[in-house]
Amino acid sequence: MSAAKQQPAPDAGLAEVFAALGDPTRLRLVTLLCAGGLLSISQLTSATEISRQGVTKHLQVLLEAGLVHDVKFGRERRWQLAPERIDAARRGLDAIGRQWEAALGRLKDFVERDGAGSAS
């Protein structure tokens, strides 16, 4: 069985997380929310150059990816980072990094064996 088939399948939802974070505006919103606390649309809009409606659409994408959640305070919604999905993405990237290191180790072993055999 090949090494690729031995690895567990990545969380299918991670593609949605990376797609959501791939947009500069959404990444900026996540960065703002990383500071902690609950932020209103007005607070988030003042930190960007787009409209409230634009920020709301970006927040909806982040919500669908599980990166943020909202809390209602009367008529207002405030937004907060959901760090669990960021942690899952980090673990996914760590797993890819370990796979890459293992592949490089196998390549190094192969090259060293092949190089030693051709030197004689």
Secondary structure, 3 states (H helix, E strand, C coil): CCHHHHCCCCCCCHHHHHHHHCCHHHHHHHHHHHCCCCEEHHHHHHCCCCCHHHHHHHHHHHHHCCCEEEEEECCEEEEEECHHHHHHHHHHHHHHHHHHHHHHHHHHHHHHHHHHHHHC
